[in-house]
Amino acid sequence: MAIDAELLKQSERYLLEFVGPRAAILDQNPQALRDALHGLGELNLLALRGPTESRRKSVDELTFCTFQEQVARYSGALAFLQTQHQSAASMLANSSNQRLREVYLPYLSAGKILLGIGFSQLRRPGDPAVIAMPMDDGSYQISGEVPWITGYGCFEEFIVAAVLPDKRILFGLMPLESAIQTHGGEIKLSHPMPLAAMASTNTVKARIVDWIIPETYIVSIKPADWHQKRDQSKVLNHSFFALGCAQAGLDVLGAGQSDSLPFIPPILKSLAAELETCRTAIYKAQQTSDNPEIDRLQLRAWAIDLAVRCAHAAVTASRGAANHLNHPAQRIYREALAFSVFGQTTAVMEATLKQLVKSNGAQRPQKKSKAEKGKGKSP
């Protein structure tokens, strides 16, 4: 399938005109962020991984990845919020539950129904954080703690992941609000966490006690190793946020050019060339998933490293102004730190840390030669 250039042109126009100029507000104001999300919905851009009323098929991989990079360039908070809904929409589009598909799918792309996800706990070692017990009537009783659900006050419901006694993983819909069922089942949400980056996304924890999910609200049941295989096959997915963040850093660096700072243009040119090389390699790898010779972990680590370095360059070139909470360089630097750990597995952590050591070794100051030491000395 060819890239959807018209869709990307449409999204770029919206992001450039309406999101970029308000990025600082979106980073701190949940209502403004919700409004921006609804703006994407008005363009039918919120369910790109599933069929909608206006689009019979998902967009192609290249289009979707480019869209994710676009959003991250203009607002990390919006990028993170919308991708939660995109993931939920994709799961529903691929669900065998025909009733759920009929009820939800027509409204997801336009944002008339907004959904979150809660299954990052599946990456945590040890006993399952959330468990599901099958009931005689086909429903499931859910208990445990979901440590991370983004979109409180924006998403009406979320897809929770819970581990069954046979280790399979159940995914079902729950309300994203504190509530008590008639039989006593309860979900209690925390206050939004005071995050250093993207706090406007209103991320909460959920304590669930004996909550009953009817069979009609079950999205799917996956094998026990589903999440591990998914992380391995989709290791590059979060790279596109890092690429967009790196470009945002270079946008700020480029805006700081002046005749009095002649060293900025060559540095900008060098970082931009490296970013383009990294971007090209990642997009190629994403489209050739069956090539075992490509080190996707290394590519993702490179993108993360670039995001942090480009954001740091933006901070440095912005001088003391970058310490202001509302300064673009400050926001982008915090987003780079957040994108460093989003969707992180142990393998991604290892690759990221190794990349840091590699970068440090490549840029460690060298000892001056005797000739260089002599320069500048008085005869």
N, C-alpha and C positions, 0 to 999 in steps of 0.2 A: 504494500500500500504506500502510495506517495505521501510525502509530508503535506500537511494541511497548511499551506502558506497563508491562506485567507484567515483562518482561525488565529494563527500566531500574530498576524498583522493587527487583527481586531484586539487581541489581548494586550499586545504591546502598546497600542494607542491608549487603551484604558489605564494601564499601569503608569504610563508616562504622564498622562494628563491629570489623573485623579488620585493615584496612589503615591507616586514618588513625592509630590509636593507636600503630602500630609503624612509622610512616613514617621516623623517624630510623634505626631498625635496618635497614629495607629499603634505605636509601640507602647503607649501609656494609657490609652482610653479604650476600654472594652466596647463601648457603644460605637465609637468611630470605626473600630475594627470590624464590628458586625456589619456596619453600613458598607464598608469596603467589600466584605464577603458577599453581601447581597448584590453589590454591583457586578461581581463576577457571575452571580446567578442570573442577573438580568440579561447577560450575554450567553447564557446556557453553557457555562464553562465549569460547572461544579460536579459533573459526573462523566469525565472524559474516558473512563475505563469501562463504561457500560453503555448499552443501547438506551436511547431516549426517544421521546416523541418526534424530535427533529433530526435524530441521527440513529440509524439502524445498527451501526457497529461502533465499537470503541475506536478512538483515534489510534493511529499507528504509534509505535514506541518512540520514534524520533520526535514526533509532534508533542507527545506527552512530556518527554524529558526536557525538551526545549521550553515548554510552557512552565514547568517547575523551576527551571533556571531563571526564566524571565521574572517570575513573581519574587523569587528570593533576591534578585538584584534590586528591586524597588522597596520591598518590605519583608523582612524576615518573619515578623509576627503573622502577616497575612499568609506567607508561604507555609508556615507551620500549621496555622489553623485550617486552611483549605485542604491541605493534604490529609488531615484526619478524616474529613468528610469524603474526599476522593477515595480513600481506602475503604470506608464503610460502604460507599456506593458500589465499588467494585465487588465487594463480598456479596452484596445483595444481588448484583447482576449475575453472579455465578452460583447463586443459591438454587437448590432444587425445590425450595419452598415456593410453590407457584403463587400461593396467596400473598406472601410477603412481596414478591416481585410485582404483582398486580397493584397492591396497595401503595408501595413506596416508589418504585422506579419512575413513574411518570412525573414525579415532583422533585427528584433529587438534583437534576441538572440545573434547574432554575432556582434552586435553593428554597423552594416552598416547604420542603421538609429538610431539616439539617440534622446530621447524625455524627456522633463521635465514635471513638474506639477505646477500648480498655483491655489491652493484652500485652503490654510491655513486661508484665510480671512473668510471662512465659520464659523470658531470658534469664531469670534469676535462678541460681542453683538452690538445691535443697528441696524440702517438701513444697508441694504446690501452694501458692498464695491464695488461690481461689479454687474451690472444689465444687463439683456438680454431682448430685445423687439422683438417679432415675426414680421416678414415681410410677405407681401402677397404672395411672391414667395417661401416661406418655409425656407428662410434664417433668420438669427437673427442678430440684431444690438447690439453690446456690448460696454458698457461704464463703467468707474470706475477706481479704482486703485488696482492693485494686489501688496500687500506689500512684497511678498517673493517668488522669483523664483530662484532656484538654477541651475547652469550649463550654465551660459552665456558664449559663445565662445566654448562650447562643444556640447550642445544640439541644434539641428536645429529648433525644434518646441517645444511647450509645450501645455498641456491640461489645458485650463482655466475653472474655475467654475464661473457661473453667475446666478443670481437669476431672475426667470421669474416673471411677474406680479401676477401669481397665487401662488407664493412662491416655486414652483418646481425649481429644480436646473439643469441647462443646462451645459453640458461639451462638449467643442469643441476645435479643434486644431487651434493654432495661431502660427505665426513665432516668434522665440525668438530673435528678432532683431528690432531695430527701423525702422519703415516703414510707408509709406503713400499709401493708396489705391487711385485708379483713381477718385472715387467719393468724396474723402476727408477724409475718415476714417483713423485714425492714432493710432499707438502704439509707445510710446516713453519710452525707457528703461533708468534707471539711471546708473551711474557708479557703478561698483561692490562695495558693502558695505565694510567698514573697520572692518570686524568681528574679535573678539579676538581669535576665534577658527575656524579652517577650512576655512580660508579666500580664499584659492586656489580654492574653489568650485564656486567662482564668483557668489555670490548671488546678485540679482538686484531687483529693484521695477519696475513696469510697469504702466504707465498712458495710459489708452485706451479711445479713443474718437470716438464713432460711427463706430467702426470696424465691418464690415460685415463678418459673418461666413456663408458660403453657407451650405445648407442642407447636401451636400455630405461630409462635414467635421465635422458633429455633431457626437460625440462619443456616447452620451446617454443623457437621461433626467430622473432625479431621483426625488423621492418624497421630499417634503420640509424637512422632518425629517431624510433624508438619512444620513447626516453627524453625527448627534447625535447618531443614532443607530449604525453607523459604529464605532465611537469612543468607544461606550460601549462594542460592541462585540469584538473589537480588542485592548482592553486596554493593553494587554500584548505584543503587537507586538514590541514596542520600547524597551521593557525590554532586548531583545537579544543584542542590541547595548551596553547597560549598562553592561551586563554580560561580553561581549567581552572586554570592556574597563577595567573592574575590573581585568580580567585576565592579561591584558597588564600591569597594575600596579604591579601585583604580579610577572610578568616576570622580571621587573626592580628590584623589591625588592629582588628577588632570586639571581639576578646577582650581588647584592651588598654584598652577604654573604662573611665573612672572619673570620679567627681565632680571630682577634682582636675585632670582634663584635658578641659575642656569644649569644646576646639577639635576633638577627634577626631570626634565624631558628625557634624558638618556635612561634614567632609572625607570621611569614610566614605560618607556619603550621596551626595556629588558623584561620587566614583569609582565607586560601585555603579551610579549612574544612567548614567554613561558606558559602563561595562562592559555594561550591559543593552542600550544603544543599539547598541554595536558587535556584540554577540552576535546581536541581532535582524537586523542588516544582513547578517552573515556567513551565518547560517542561510538567510535569504531568497535570497542569492546562490548558495548551494550547491544550492538546489532549482530555480533558474532559470538553469542553465548556458548556455542558448542566448541570454541577454540580453547583447548586446555593449556596452551602455551602462554596465554595472556594472564599476567598476575594482577587480578582485579583488586585484591587487597592493597597492593602497592599503589595502584592508580587512585583508589579512594583516599589513601593516606596522603598522597601527593596533593589531591584537591583540597583536603583539610589544611595541609601545611600552607598551601598557596592562599587560602582564604585568610588565615591568621596573618601571614606576612603582608598581604595586600592591605588588610585592615590596619595593621600596625604602621604601614607606610602612610596611610591616610591620617592616622593619629599624629605621627611624627611631623608630617608636612603641615598639619593644622595647628601645631604648636599648643600653647596653653588652652586655646579655645576648645580643643578636643576633650578637655576634662569636664566641660559643661554637659549636663545630662541630655540636653536637647540637640547637641551637635551631631551631625550625620556621622562623623568619624567615630564618635563614642558609641553610638547605636550599632554601627556596623561591626566594630570590634567586639562588642558583647554578643552580637549575632554569630560572629565567627567562632567564639568560644562555645556557644550553644550548638552550632552545627558540627562542632568537633565530636560531640558525644551523642547526638541524636541517632537512634537506631544502632547504637554501639553494641557489638558483640565482643567477646574476649579476643577473637582473632583480629577484629578491627582495632581494638585498643593496642594490641601488640604491634600491628603494622604502623599505627600512628606514632607510637613511641619510637620505633625504629627509624621512622622518617625524620623525627626530631634529632636523633643522634646523627643520622646521615647528614642532615642540613648543617648541624653544628660543626661537624668535621670538615665539611666543604668550605665553610666560611671562617674557620678559626684563623685569627691573625698570624701571619708568618713572621719569623724573626727577620729583622732588618740585616741586610748585608753590610759589610764594613764600609762599602762605598756610600750606601744610603745613610749610615750613621754619621758619616763625615759631612754630608750635605747640610748646609745652613750654619756650619761652624765658622767662626772668624779665623782668618789666616793667622 
